[in-house]
Amino acid sequence: MEIRVTLTGATQTYKTTVAGVTFANADGTNRQDLLQALSTGAQLRLVREPTNPHDRYAVAVYNANGQRLGYVPAGDAKLASHLDSGGSAAATVVAVVGGGGLLGKLFSALRRPYGCVVEITKTGPDWSRVQPYMDRSAEIERTLQDAHASEDSDRPAAIAAYRKAVADIVALDSIGSIAAAWRRARYPVNRLSMLLEHNRDYRAALEVIEAYERYRDVYGIGAADGKAVALRKARLQSKLSGGAGEA
């Protein structure tokens, strides 16, 4: 549960509890035992887990020995986005709570799980590091603008430009999660598949859509584009199943 947020320049601090502290780690270590060993002021490490199957915004909390204590409460999209964008964050132990005190040690019925309150400090990204990614994204956006402008006058050129933009997006994203997080050029799956469909190149249009569906697009596409692509996919599949218009 978040208690307080303080902003100072490019630094933000807030307090929260550590979640999942009653579970055991994969190596068998007991997180409750690890919490008992913590002291106020201890420095903890935050590790982003973008592929966590239970929470795509997962941020794990580790002690100084590299042992997992639990997680920042689920769904902290702001912290996850901050880390994904190249920002840094660290946690400090404010208090270890629970346990039940002396009576809890003597009587199991009075024992309560240990918990941990931490203060998280976020600092902004290194702009000299992310600026090249922003510049590359701007170049891709210009390619997309040129492609859109030539759709009516020179469809083959527009298709070629959209394909180049796709290749450039994939290349930028492949640099790493920080580069992908600073991309603002949208994957042109809708416009490219639309032009290929207009050319009656149904197979190529469907391949563009299916390639996008397999792609892990951090930035995503707009709702209107998503709806148009879904309708086009169904239409293309129907046409191809009937053997119509294959190129």
N, C-alpha and C positions, 0 to 999 in steps of 0.2 A: 504493500500500500504506500503510495507516494505521500510524503508529508510536507515537503517544502521545496521550492525551486528558487534559486538565486542566480541572477545574471550579472557578470562583471566583465565588460568588454567582450572578448571572444570566448570567455569561459562560462560554463553553466554548471551548477552543482545542484543535486537534489538527493533526497534520502528515500530509500525504498527497502523492502525486505528481500531476502533471498528465498526463492521458491524451490520446491523439490528437495528440501533438506532431510526428509525422512527416508529417502530412497538410498539404496546401496549403489556404489559405483561398479562398473563392469569388472574391475579387478578385485572386487570383494570388500574394499574398504568401506567402512561405515561413516556416512556423512555426519551423523550425530556425534561420533567420536571426534571427527575433525573439527566440528564447531566448538566443542568443549575446550579444545586446545588453543582456540583463537584468543587474542587479547585485544583490547580496545586500541585503536590506532594502527592495527596491522594492515599492511598494504596487500590488496588482492588484485588479481589479474582478470580482465574481461576478454573473452574469446568469442568471436562471432562464429555461428554455425549456420550458414545460409542453406545447407542441405538437410537440416534437421527435419525428419519426417513429421514431427508433431507440431512444430512451430517454425514457420519460415523466417520469423524475426528473432529466432533464438540467440541469446547471448549467455554463454556459460560463465560461471564465477569459479575461479581457482585460487587456492592459497599459494603461499610463496614456494611451496614444495611441488607445485604442479598437480595438486590433487583437487578434483572437482568437488565443490561444496554444494552446488545447485545451479540455479539459473536466475537471471533477472526475470521478474514476473512476466508471463507470456504476453505476447502481442505488443511489446514495446517497439513499435515501428520507428519512432523517432530516433531511438538509440541505435537501432539496427541500421537505419539509413545513414546516420552520422558516421558510423564505422565503415559502412560500405563506400561512403564518399571520400574516405581518406582521413576523416577526423580521428582523434584519439580519445580514449576514455580509461579511467582507472577507478578503483573502488577502495574505500577505507572503512574498516570496521568501526561502527559507532557503538554498538552494544551486542552482546550475546544474551538472549533472553530465554526464558523457559527453564525447564529442568525440575522445577518444584522446590529448589533449595534443599535444606537438610532433611526435611520431611520426605521430599521426593526421593532422596537417596535411601531413606530407611523403609519407605512404604511405596511399593510399585504402583499402587492404586492412585497415589497422589503425584506420581511422576508425570511431567509434561514434556513433549518434544522440545528440543532446543531449536531456537530460531536465531536469525542474525539480521540486524539492521545495519545497512551500509550507506555511506555517502558516495555517490558517483560524481566524478568531475569530468566534464567533457571539454575538450579544447578543439578549436577549429582546424581545418586541414591546412597542409602546406601548399599555399596557392601556386608556388613555383613548380610544384609537382603536378598539379591538376590542370594548370593553364594549357599545356600542350594538348590534353585530351579535349578541352573545351574548344580549342582552335580547330582540331581535327573534326569535331562534330559540326562546327560551323561550315567547314568545307563540304561535308556531306550534305548539309541542308541546302547549300547553293546548287549542288548537283541535282537534288530533288526538285528545286525550284525550276531549274533549266529543263528537267524532264517534263514537268507539268506544263510548262509554257509551250513545249513542242508537241504535245499529244495530238493536237488537231492538224498541225502543219507538217509534221514529220514523225509519224508513228514509229517507224523502225529506230529512229534516233532516240525517241523517248524511251522505248523498251530497253535499248542499250544503256541509256543513262540510269534507268531504274535498276538494271542488273548491276551496273557499276556501284551504285549506292548500296545495294545489298552486300556486295563483296567488301566494300569499305566498312560497313557496319560490323560485319563479322570479324574483319581484321582488327577493328578498334576494340570490340568487346573481348577478343582473344588476348589482348594485352594483360587483362586482369580485371578483378571486380571493381577497382576504383575507376579505371577507364570506362567500364560499362556504366557505372553509376553516373558519370558526368556526360554521357551521350544524351543529346536532346533531339537528334535526328531520328524520326520514326521509320521503322522498317516498312517499305512501300509495298507490302503484300497485296493490298487492295488495288492500287492503281496498276501495278504490274500484271496481276492476274486478269484485271479487267481488259487491258489492252490486248493481252494474248487471247482472251476469249473473243474479243472483237475481230481478231485476225483468224478466228476459227481454229486456232492452235490449242484445242481443248486439253490435250494431254500435257503440254507445257504449262498451261495455266493451272491445272490441278497439281502438277509437281511443285510449282511455286508455293501453293497453299500448303501442301503437305510438308514441304521443307520448313516453312515457317512454324507449323504446328510442332515439329520436332525441335525447333530452336528455343533455347531458353532466353527469351527476350526480357531483360530486366526493365526496360522502359515501357514496353507494350505498345499497343495501338489503341486508337480511340474507339468508343462504343459503337459509333456509326460505322466505322470501317470494319469492326469485328462482326457486326450484323450482316454487312454486305458480303464479307468473305464467306460467312457461313452459308448464306443463300446461294452464292456462286458455287461453292463446293458441291452442294446438293444438286445444283443444275448441271454442273460439269459431269458429275458421276452418272447422272441420268442419261446425258448425251453419250457418254463413252460406253455405257453398258449396252446402248443400242447400236454401237459401232458407228456413230455419226461423227463426221468431221475430224478424225484423227489426222494429225500432221506427221 
